[in-house]
Amino acid sequence: MRKLLSALAIVALLIGAGCKDEPAKKPQKPVKTAVVEKKVVADTVKKEEPKPVVKEVEPEPPKPADKYFLIAGSFASRNNADVFVAKLIDQGYNAQVIERPGGPNGEFYKVAYKSFYDRKEAYAELRTARNNEGRNDVWLLVKK
């Protein structure tokens, strides 16, 4: 019986030890944290950009047709005039064939290598061509 009582006592101790509540946690000390306040800088505010000013560009009035032409050659055959135009274009000129049916010399194909709308500019270029470029045979055609 003694053994039985000792066994029961041991079992009671083991049961009592197993049923204990978990030990209570220690109250934690409050942790101090640094709070950093972010200041709003004036530059971070989004500024509205001014809208670009769009100017309406008026189209240039059409340039009037050229009226004055420096003629480098005059040919009775269209083929000969075209060959001379090609030669002048190779030299860097903006050459063209001008036909004037009727009137004086209407049967000839004139080859112009420069054209102008302004009369003064045309005559100044004619003088330059004759004096500086050595083109004594250049003449001025005026379309009416």
C-alpha positions in Angstrom: 0.0 0.0 0.0 2.7 2.2 0.6 3.9 1.7 -2.9 0.5 2.4 -4.2 0.2 5.6 -2.2 3.7 6.7 -3.4 2.7 5.9 -7.0 -0.5 7.9 -6.7 1.5 10.8 -5.2 3.9 10.7 -8.1 1.1 10.6 -10.6 -0.7 13.5 -8.9 2.5 15.5 -9.0 3.0 14.8 -12.7 -0.6 15.7 -13.5 -0.4 18.8 -11.4 2.9 19.8 -13.0 1.4 19.2 -16.5 -1.7 21.4 -15.9 0.2 24.5 -14.9 -0.6 27.6 -17.0 2.2 29.0 -19.0 4.2 31.5 -17.1 2.9 35.1 -17.6 5.0 37.2 -19.9 6.8 40.0 -18.5 5.3 43.4 -19.3 7.4 44.9 -22.0 8.9 48.3 -21.6 7.7 50.8 -24.2 10.2 51.3 -27.0 11.0 54.8 -27.9 11.1 55.4 -31.7 12.2 58.5 -33.4 9.5 60.1 -35.6 10.9 62.0 -38.5 8.5 64.6 -39.9 9.0 65.4 -43.6 8.6 69.0 -44.3 7.1 70.1 -47.6 9.5 72.2 -49.6 8.0 74.9 -51.8 9.8 73.5 -54.9 7.9 70.2 -54.7 4.6 71.9 -55.4 3.8 71.3 -59.1 3.6 74.5 -61.0 1.5 74.8 -64.0 3.6 75.5 -67.1 2.5 78.3 -69.3 0.8 77.0 -72.4 2.8 77.7 -75.6 1.5 80.5 -77.7 0.6 79.3 -81.1 0.8 82.0 -83.8 -1.1 81.4 -86.9 1.2 81.8 -89.8 -0.4 83.3 -92.8 0.6 81.6 -95.9 2.7 83.7 -98.2 0.8 85.0 -101.1 1.7 83.2 -104.3 4.7 84.6 -106.0 3.8 86.2 -109.2 5.0 84.6 -112.4 8.4 85.7 -113.6 8.2 88.3 -116.3 11.9 88.9 -117.2 14.1 86.2 -118.6 17.9 86.1 -119.4 18.1 84.4 -122.8 21.3 82.5 -123.5 20.3 81.1 -126.9 17.5 81.0 -129.5 17.0 78.0 -131.7 14.8 77.1 -134.7 14.7 73.4 -133.6 13.2 72.3 -130.3 15.7 69.5 -130.2 18.7 71.9 -130.3 17.0 74.0 -127.6 16.6 70.9 -125.3 20.2 70.0 -125.8 21.3 73.5 -124.7 19.0 73.4 -121.7 20.6 70.1 -120.6 24.0 71.7 -120.9 23.0 74.7 -118.8 21.4 72.5 -116.1 24.6 70.5 -115.9 26.4 73.9 -115.2 24.0 74.5 -112.3 21.5 76.9 -113.9 17.7 76.6 -113.7 17.3 76.6 -117.5 14.1 76.4 -119.4 12.7 76.6 -123.0 10.3 79.5 -123.7 8.0 79.3 -126.6 6.2 82.4 -127.9 4.0 81.5 -130.8 3.1 84.5 -132.8 4.7 87.9 -132.6 8.2 88.7 -133.7 10.6 85.7 -133.6 7.7 83.5 -132.6 9.1 80.6 -134.6 12.2 80.3 -132.3 12.7 78.4 -129.1 14.4 80.7 -126.5 16.5 79.2 -123.8 16.4 81.1 -120.5 18.9 80.4 -117.7 17.6 82.9 -115.1 14.2 84.5 -114.6 13.0 87.4 -112.5 9.8 89.2 -111.5 11.5 92.4 -110.6 12.5 94.6 -113.5 15.5 96.3 -111.7 16.8 93.0 -110.6 16.6 91.6 -114.1 18.5 94.5 -115.7 21.1 94.4 -112.9 21.7 90.7 -113.6 21.9 91.4 -117.4 24.7 93.9 -116.8 26.5 91.5 -114.5 26.3 88.7 -117.0 27.6 90.8 -119.9 30.4 92.5 -117.9 31.6 89.8 -115.4 30.6 86.5 -116.9 31.7 87.3 -120.4 28.3 86.5 -121.9 28.0 89.3 -124.4 25.3 87.5 -126.4 22.8 87.3 -123.4 19.7 89.4 -123.9 16.5 90.1 -121.9 13.1 88.8 -122.9 10.1 90.6 -121.3 6.8 88.7 -121.2 3.8 90.9 -121.3 
